């Protein structure tokens, strides 16, 4: 698959490289695995003096030997012999005084697993050499909790050392359209919704499907649920390292949320853990997987909170693969596929709401985007879009088919909502009824 999107990220990386010609830059690139960080970094450094180091779990001395070979080949300069990563970095920083260069260290957080003292040694070398060097140091990582700890915990050596932090997100909705259009000009909105639902715009998943010529909803299902599919264990492979020995509790929580059990009390009852707050807090703040959703315009202290999994693929994986893992283990992958087909209309309907809210955010036209429900779970409004600058708002329902939308019910819900927020009654108002034709 060709390289798509990332124009803003590429522009930012090019500007950082230019800045590094005057003073050294340490840039942290964070994003979940499979999001396309490595491709982005290699694209941004094409044709430039650059060495790419990938950190695997080996001894530090073996890693250094591999890194030295890469650096000598990529930069065309003699390095010598080193057994410590920090010493090799110091050599390259000193070399950059006369020859500006870029160094990429991919899966940087793995250095902590090899020897936590390496991070402190890197901090020492960086502080001593950065002012005289011209190195563009790009540090990429996929384990969010560890990267957050290394660079944003004030107890860690590299706290406040990063000159830039870039978060790589999934493809935007418009890019998904472009990709489908390039591969299948006759795609339908059902195909687009399936691609969004199954991949969430994560580059590697999209590429897997496009490479397999799975351009339609049906063919995507065939690829995802075929024998030895790479999707089957993907959620487990991605998250077990994050969660460690408590992964069973975390997985149970995420399955509940994916199934629609999404309030704190209901999650605690379903999982059977009384002190659920600590787990929810870590899933939200340490692991960056869960999000809190409150009715639009609610106070931050409001207890009317629902949790949701921010990542579409993870929502899909926990809703089906994890919930029905016994099907996989018994070799009944076809039965699991049939289960998805049975429940897909309801599941993708919720994803369609997410699609329209994301599309609205990407438009940059609104100052507040959300949905609404009251404390009893009634008067649900699927989408509320507000522009506080020009005093306008849109209130809408989202359904897969327009025939399932009731204008009178939407008006009733709107009237109720506006009685709670009289300050919005003077806004220019529009009722919107969104279905798959509006994607």
N, C-alpha and C positions, 0 to 999 in steps of 0.2 A: 504494500500500500504506500502511496506517495506521502510525502510530509504535508500535513494539514495544519492550518491555523498557526497559533503561537506568535503572531506578528508583534504583539505588545511585549511578550517575554523576550523575543529575539532583540527587539529594539533596546530594551532595558539592559540585556547582557552586553550588547555592543557598546552602550554608553558606559557601562561599568568597566569594560576593557579599556576604553579611551581614558577613563579616569586613572586606571592602574598605571598608565604610562607616566603619570606624575607622582602618584603615591600608591603604595600597595593596597589592594582591596581583598577583603575576605567576605565572600558571598555565600550564604547558606541557601540551598535550594531544597525545599521540603514538599513532599507530595506522596500520596499512597503508592504502594507498589503497582506497577503496570500502567501508571498514568502518563509515562513518556518523558521522564526527566532526562534519562541518558541520551535519547535521540535528540532532545532539545539542546543539550549541552554540546553534543558532537556537531550538530548543525551550526550552532552559534560560533564554534571555534574552527570551522573548516578553513583550511589554508593558512592557519595561524600557527606560530610556534606554541605547541601544546602537548603536554603529556597527560595521558588518561590512566589513572590508577584505580583498580577495582579492589576493594577490601574484602577478602574472603577469610574464613576462619582458619588461619594457619599461624604458625609461630611468627613472631615479629621478624626474626632474621630471614626466614624464607620469603616473607612478603617483601622485605627490602631487596633481596636479590632479584625478585621479579620486577619490582618497581624500577630498579637501576637499569635493567635490560630495556624496559619500556622507555625510560627517560633518554637513554643514550641513543636509541633508535629514532625516537620522535623528535628530539631536540638537536641531535647531531653533535653533542658535546660529551667529552669524557666525564664520568662521574666518580669512579673509584669504587671503594668497598665500604659499605655501611651495614650495620646490623640493627640500627634504631631508626624508626620513621622520622623522629624529630631531627636527627642529625642529617638525614637525607634532605629533609625540607630546608634546613639551614643552608646546605650546599646549594640548593636550587634558588633560594632567596638571594644568596650572595652572587650567584651567576646572573640573576636578573638585574643586578645593578648595571651591567653593561649590555645585557640582552634581555629586554622585557619578554616575559613569557607567561603562559597560562598553565596552571596545574589543576586538573580535575581529580578529586578524590571521591569516588562513588561508594555509596553505602558506608559513609564515614562513621556512623554510629557503631559499626562492628569493631572499631578499634577499642571501644570500651570493653567488649567481650574478650578481646585478646589480652589486654592489659590496661586497666583504667589509668595507670600512671602515664600512658602515652599522651593523653589529653593535656595533662599538666606540662609535659615536656614541650608539646607543640605551642602551648601558650607562652612559655618562656622564650622559645625561639622566635615566635612572632613578635613579641614585644621588643626584643632586642634588635630585630632586623627590619621591621616594616618601614621605618622612616627612611632608610637608605635603599630599599629595594623597589623593584617595579614588577611585582608579581601579581597576577590575577588569579587568586586562589578560590576555586569553586568547590564547595563542600556539599555533596548531595546525600540525602538520606531518606529512607522509606519508613523506618520505625518511628512514628510520630512522638511517642512518649519519650524515647531516648534522645531524639534530636531536640525536643523541647527542653529536656533536662540539661543537655550539654550547653546550649546557647542561651537559655532564658532563665535558668535557675541561678540566683545570685551566689549560691554556694559553690558553683562549678568554675573551674579555671578559665573557660572560654566565655564566660558571661560578659556581655557588652563588647566582645571583641569583633563580632560580625559587623561589617560596614553596610551590608545589605542582607535582607531576608526576603526570598521570593517563594511564594506558595503557588504550586502548580495545580490547577484545577482541571476537571474533566472538560471535554469538548462542549462548546456551547450548542444550543439547539440548532442554530443556523448552520453550524459546521456539520452536524449530523445529517442535515438535509443535503448539504453539498456532497458529502461522502456517498450517500445513497444515490443521489442524482448522477454522480460520476460512474457508479457501478451498475445502476439500473435506472435509466431515465424514466421508466414506466412504473416506478415504485408507487405504492399507495400510502395513505396516511396510517393504515393499519400496520404496514411495514415500518414506518417511521416510529410509531408508538412502541412497537415491539423492540426496535433497536434501542430506543431510549429506556424502555423498561428493563431489558436484559443487561445492558451495558452501562447505563448512566453516562455514556460518553467517555468511559475509560478507554484510552487509546488501544491497549493491547487486546481487550475483548472485541472492540470494533474491528481491529485488524484480523483477528482470528476468524470472525464471521465473514468478512469481505474476502479473505484469502480462500475460504471454503465455498465461495460463491453463494453464501446464504444471504440473499438480498431480500427475501420475503419472510413474513411471520412464520409460515410453515417450515421453510428451509432452516430458519434460525432454530426452531424447536428441534428439528432433526439433528442439527450439528451439536447443540447443547446437550441433548439426551441420547447421543449415540454411545456405543460401547467404548470404554476408556476415554471418555470425554475429559478434557482438561478442566472443565467447569465443575466437575463433581466434587473435588476436594479443595477447590480454590479458597473458599471462605476459611476453612480450617487451616490451610497452609499459610494464609495471610495473617491470621490473628493469634494462633497459639503462641508464637514468640512474644507478642505484645502482652498477653494475659498471664503467661506462666502457669503455675500449678492451679490457679483458681479459674482456669479457662472454662470449666464445666458450668460454674455459676454464671459467668459472663455470657456464655453461649445460650444458656436457658433464658436469660433476660432478653437477649437480642431476638431469640425466636418468638418470645411473647410479644415484643414490640412489633415485629414483622407481621404477626397474626392479628394485630389490632388491639392487643391488651396493652394499653399505653399510658395508664395513670399509675402513679406511684403505689397506691394501695392495691390496685388490681395486679400489678406486677409482683408485689410482695406476696400476695395470696397465691398467685399461680406458681411462683418459683418455690415458695415455702421458706423464704428467708425473711426474718423479721427486720433485721437491720439492713434494709435494701439501699438506704441513702448513700452509703459509702461507695457501693458498686456503681450506682447511677452517676455519682459525682465523677468517679474515675473514667467511666465510659464517655462522659461529656467533656471533661476538662483535661484529663491526662491522655486519653486515647483518641479523642476527637472523632468519635463514632456516633454517639447519640447527640441529639439536639432537643432543646425544650421548645415547645410551641404553645404560645398563649393566644387567646383571642386578641385580635388587633385592637390597639389602644388600651390594652390592659396595663396595669401598673406592674413593674418588675417584681413587686412583692406578691402579686396575685398567686393564689394557690390553684387557680384553674389552669392546670398545666397538663399537656400531653407530651409524651416523648415519641420521637421518630428517629429512624436510622437515616443519616444524611446521605449515605451512599446507595444509589439505586440497586447496584448489583448485590450488595450485601443484604438489602431488604429482600430481594428475590431469592438469594441463596438461603437465608435463614427461614424464609416463609415456606420454601419447598424442599431444598436439598437437606437442610438440617432436620427439619420436622419429619421428613419421610426417609431418613437415612437407612432405616431398616429395609426399605425397598431396594436401595442400592446394594446393600450388603447381601441381600438374598438373590441378587442378579435380576431384579424386576424393574430395570430402568425404564422399560416400556410402560409399566403401570404408573410410574412416577410422571412420565410424559403425559399420560392420559389424565392424571390428576391435575396437572398444570392446565391442560386444555379445558378441563371441567371448571376450574376456578379462575381462569384467565380474565374473563369479562369483568368480574368484580375487582380483581387485583389491578388490572390495567386501568380501570376507571379511576382508582385512587392515584395511580401514576399520571394519568392525564391531568388531574388537578395540579399535581406537582409540576408537570410540564408547563402549564400555562402560567403558574406563578414564577417559574424560572425564566420563561420567555419575557415576562413583564420586567423582571429584574434586569435582564440583559438589555432591554430597550433603553434604560436610563431615564424613563419618562415619569417615574413615580418616586415620591419621597417615603411612602409607606406602603408595604405590600403584605397581605396576610389573609386570614380567613376569620370566621367568627362562629362561636357557639356559646350558649349560656351555661351557667354552672350545672344545670341538670342535663346538659348535653343536647338540648333542643335548639330550635331557631338557627340551625346550621346554615351558614353562608359559605360557599366554596371559595370565593375569591373576592377580596376587597382591595381596590387599587386607588391610592390617594395621591394627589399632587397638591401639597400645601402651598406651593408658590402661586399657581394660578387658580387655587380654590376649586378644584374639580375632583370628582371621584367616580369610580365605576364599581358597581356591586353586581356580582354575577353568580350564576350556577354553571357547573361543568358536568356534562354527561357525555358518554360515548355517542349517544344518538339524541338529536334535538327533540324528537318526539317525547322523550322522557322528562323534558323540562316543562314545568308549569309556571307560566308568567304570573298567575295570580298568587301562587305560593311564594314566588320570589318577591313580589310586591309586599306581601304580608310580612315576610322576614325583614325586608328593608325598612318598612314602617316601624317595626319593633326595634331594630338596630338604631334608627335615628332618634327614637324616644330616649335611648340611653346616651346618645351623643348629640344633644341638640346643637352643639357648636358646628356640626357638619350640615345642618339643615339648610344653611345659606349657600352651600357649595353647589356648583353645577353638577347635576347627578345624571348618570346614565346606567340603565339596566342592561347587562350583557348576558346573553345565553350562548355559552361556548360548547361546541361539540367537536368531533374529530375533523369536520370540514374546515375548522378554523385554525388547524395546526400550522 
